[in-house]
Amino acid sequence: MALNVIRHLLKQDVAIDLGTANSLIYLQGEGVVLNEPTVIAGNSMGEPVAVGRKAKAYLGKTPPGMVVKRPMKAGAVEDVDAVSLFLKEIVAMARDRRPVLSSKVIICIPSRLTHVEKRAVLDAARDADFKKVYLLEEAMAAAIGAGLDVASRKPSMVVDIGGGTTEVAVISQMAYVVSDSRRIGGDDLDEALRYFMLRKYGLRIGPNTAERLKWDLGSATLEEAEKLEPCRVGGQDVTRQIPAVVDVTPQEVQDCLSGLVDEIAFIISEVFTNLDSSVKEEIAQDGIHLTGGVSLLRGLDKFLEDVIGVPVKRVKSPLETVVFGAGQVLSSFKTYKSIFSN
């Protein structure tokens, strides 16, 4: 018994959802222990001074001598060195800085990364002192985390909409019947809002303000927008170069986001439409399982249901589904050994 306790203290496997917007960590024996923005701030020497929420607070208002990076873009590694430093820091945070050796780490990635992009993830993980690195596609991890029986002959359909990508997959017997991955997600919604505020109001807003606006007033349907009240948004007046505040309505935000929401709906609908009729019928019985941060956009599940014509169910904990699925894979590693993409 004592020997097992010592082993647990010295060696602990890790699962990481290395997301474009947020990264989550699952520690074996503890569960999901960390959820932080994928942002790192460093000094002029390249040394990390803040990660996660603390680093994100500097986006759009970076002090002199500091560099703030979002090292992931559209699900892929934008800066290998920054990702490596970020991984080291968040794993240390998750373990409360105690020295622990990792036997293996599972990192969740989009399903359409190129060989070069996968290599960048592996290099970053190994630079962060992980020896055994396994890559698990987000759609598969999301299905497992959502409680779907991926080993069953009966197909299941899962949609994971994160900060950088939209992942769509139909899974049966631990393999994809069909899958698609497109580089569109929550970051694109934020950028659309920043452009809208600049074009309509001449107001430059930062990424954090755009994200708050998305969650405060954003919705997928006009019906949901009409339930909300307008709010004030602050930024920089680009003409007068002074701080300014304007009133923005939920209907304006919904209209701004509608093109991207339609695009996401088209991606999902296209996958479903091209399935064999027998597979469609089986999926319709259980519905499409919706996860990822963007799934929390008001009315998105109902909107997708109306477009596709089958039930769409947002999972219970959409922000944690992918990393929770990867954690389950850690716990039953031999069972799932065939699903890794490296």
C-alpha angles and dihedrals in degrees: 000000000000090000091055091051091051091049090051091052093048101039128034128164118226136209119197131191097203098195132180092237104020137013125209131195130208117194118202109251093015108056127214105357105161139039114173136155112264094246131120130189122201139179127243089277092058093250116141115249100169139008136187118000094000091054094043090058087068095056108117093009106056116171119232113277094026129103118201118197138183095205095193124067125183090344094306132103110266096178119020095195093049092048091050092052090045092052092050092050099046094045089051089049091049091052094045089245093291115144109255130160119225119222091190142346129209115208120192117223138173114272098240102054113138122240089258092051092049089050089053090055091048092048092050092049093048091047085055088060099258110142104187110042124180124187118215122187114241096231092056092045090048092052091051092045090050089058096251118152099240091177093060122104088229108092123239127197123215132180121196115188111186137164096285110015145033111220120196123181142165109205133195130162092359093302137093118261083189135339139183133188123191129181098240126107147116095324090060090054090052093049091049089055092049091052092046093052091049095046099044103031104020086237121140111209129184127240093259092053090048091052092050090049090052093054097037097049107006124118139155096228138042089233090062092043091056090061091063134078126231117259139199120255124197128207145123120306101226094203099050096026092226134115113273141177128214135182115244126191127219089235091059091051093047091050091048093053097040096090093055092043089052090050092052090048090051092053092053094041092050092056092048095044093054094054122106112267092246091054091048090054093051093048092048089059093061100022133223115302113224123201142153131078096289090057085076091067105119114265096359094125092051092044092053091046091055093047098045098034099227131092115280116200123193108217122241099255105019096173093055102036097098097047092042089054091050088050090054089052089054090053093050099029098155092050093055100034093115096061100068118110098216 
